[in-house]
Amino acid sequence: MNWNWQAIIEHFPALLKASVTTIELVVLSCALGLVFGVLLGLWRLSSVAWVRIFPAAYIYFFRGTPLLVQIFLIYAGLGQFKSVQESWLWQPVLSQAYWCAIIAFTLNTSAYIAEIVRGAIQAVPKGELEAADAIGMSAFQKMRRITLPRAFGIMIPAYSNEVIFMLKGSALASTITLVELTHQAKNIISVTYLTLEIYFAAGIIYLLISWIFLFGFRQFERYINKHKRYVPPTTA
């Protein structure tokens, strides 16, 4: 078998252009998912048992069903309801594959992030919370100044993994005709019949995107957890 480097070089710009859509899907869905995930995580920590039912059911559903099924339910399923088609959201949002993918990815990742947030909050050292109580912080001040900042520092490695999982899961958007990286690779293969070379090129781009995301998270983790590198001054 002859390896066709020329085809990779020729079609690489088209794959890079399609990867912009992939990055948009991941960044938007993970940013929105972080917001919803924090709210769901806090909701899950409610001291009232019946209040925890909804977030628990939400998390169970979206973690227990395949992302592909969720995409089809939103993209193809909602359109079967006349009330949805007549709503103001139909034309600009729910009839568009791009926004349906964003919604599906956001709902899915928020369920995973909620559990990450819940675990991170529960991992905040009790001594820091007791110190906040000792100086008279209100519950809101303690949450804003102590609990959430410390929780974010704890959850960054797990959250970065979730972002990478979502990057790989973004390939499923190709199933609803959204022209992202994987879909563009399929289009090129249908013309060139160079399956191995084109998927190899697409894989390299996915690796580069993953490296950029992980590098950014690593730098952010070093910044937010800079207290771990503190060395107390030694006395002479």
N, C-alpha and C positions, 0 to 999 in steps of 0.2 A: 504494500500500500504506500502510495506517495503522499506525503504530508504537504498540504497546499498552504504555505505561509502567505502567499500572495492574496489568497481569498480572505485570510484573517486580517491582513493589513487593509485591504480594500473595504471590508465591511465593519471594521472596528469603529470608525466614526459614527455609523448608524446605531451600533450597539451602545456607544457612549451617550448618544442623544437620547435613546430610549431609557437609559439608566437614570436620567434626570427625573422621569416620572416615577421610577422605583424609589428614588430617594425622597421625593415628595410624599409618596404614600407612607413610607416608614416614618418620616419626621412628623408629619401631621397626625397620623394615627397614634404614635407613641406620645406626642405632646398632649393631645386630647385625652388619651388613655391614662396618662399620669394624673391629670386633673381629676378625672372621674375615679381613678383608682384610689387616690388619696381620700376622696370623700367616702367611697365604699369601704375602704379600710377602717376609717374612723367610725363609720356606721356599724361595722362588724364588731367593734370594741364596745358598743353600748352595753351598759349594765342591765338594761331591760331586755329580757329574753325575747319577747314578741317583736321588738324593734329589729332584732338581728335576723328575722326570718327572711325579709325581702333580699337584703344583700347576700345572705347565704344561698338562697335559691338562684339568684342571678349568677353568682360565682360558680355554683354547681352546674348550671346549664351551659355556660359559655366555656367552662373548662372541660366539661364532659362530652361535648359534641364537636365534631370536626369543623375546622375553620371553613373548609370548602362547602359544607352544608349550610353554614351560617351565611356565607356569601350568596349562595343560591336562594336562600330564604328571603334575603333582603332584595336582591336584584330581580329575581323572577317571581318570588312569592307575593311581595307587597303589591305588585301590579295587578294581581287578580282581584283586588278589592276595589270596587267602584268608588268608595268613599276616599280611598287613597289617591286614585287617578283624578278625582275632582278637587283635591286639596291644593292649596297654593304651593306646597312643597314638591308636587309631582314633577312639573316641568323643569324647574331649575336644579332639583336635587335628586329625587328618587327615580327619575327616568334616565339619569346619567350614570354610566358604568363607573366613572371615576369617583363620584361621591358615594355611590353604593359600596365600593371597595373601602373607602375611607371609613364609612359607618361600620361596616363589618369588622374591619381591623381594629377600630377603636373599641368597640364593644368587647371584642375578644381579648385584646391586650389589657383592658381595664380590669377584667376579672382576675388575670394573673398578677397584675400590679397591686390590686387590692390585698391579695394575700401576702405579697412582698412587703407592703407597707405595714400591714398588721403585725407581721413577724418582726419587722424592724422596730416598731414602736414598743413592742413587748420586750425587745432586747436592750432598750435604753437602760443604762445602769440606774438602779433604784436610788443610789446615793445622790445622784444629780437631781432627781425629782424631789427627794427629801430636803436637799439644800434649797431648792426653789421654794418649797413650802415654808422652810425655816425663815427665809427673808421676806415672807409675806406676799409672794406672787399669787395673782388670781389664777384660776384654771385656764383662762384664755392666754394670759401672759406666759404661763408655764408651757402651754402647747406651742405658742409662737416662738418663744425664745429658747426653749430647752428641748422639748420632745421632738418636734418636727425637724429642726436642724440636725439633731443627733441621729434621728431615724434616717434622714436622707444620706448622711455619711455612712451609715451601716448598710443601707440597701443598694448603694451604687453598683457593687459587683453583680448582684442579682438582677438589677434593672438593666444593666448593660447586656447581660445574657438575653433578657427578654427582647431587647431591641434587635439583637442579632437573630433571634428566632423569628421576629416579625419581618426582618429583611429577607430571610429565606422563605417565609410564608407569603411574602408579597408576590412570589411567582404564581400563586393561585389566582391572582387578578387577571392573568391571561385567559382564564376560562370564561370570563365575561367580556371578551373582546377588547379589553383594555391594553393598549399598546405600551407595555412596559418592557423591561429587558428580556424576559423569557419569551414573551409574545413576539418581540422583534426578532429574536433568534430563530423562532419557529418559522417566521415569514421568510427569512433569508435562506433557511434550510430548504423550504419548499421550492425555492428557485434554483439554488446551487447544488442541492443534494449532498452537501458537505456537512453531515451531521456532527462528526467528531470535532472538526476544526472550529465550527461556529459555537458549539456548546463549550468547547475549551476556552474560546475567547470570552464568552459570557461568564464562565466560571471565574476567569481572571478578574473581570470587572467586579463580580460579587466579592471576591477576596479583597480587592482594593477598597471597596466601600466598607467592608467589615473592619479592615485595618484602620481606616480613618475614624470610624465610630469608636472603636476600642481605644485608640490613641487619645481621642477627645475625652472619653470617660476616665481614662487613667489620669490625665492631667487634672480633670475636675476633682477626682477623688483625692489626689495629692493636695489640692487647694483646700477642699472642705474638711479634710482630716489632717490639716497641718499641725494640729495639737499633738498628734502621735509622734511627730518628729522633734518635739520640744525637748531640749536637754537642759535641766536645771543648772544654773551656774555653780561652779565649785568654789568653795571658800578656800583661801590660801592657808 
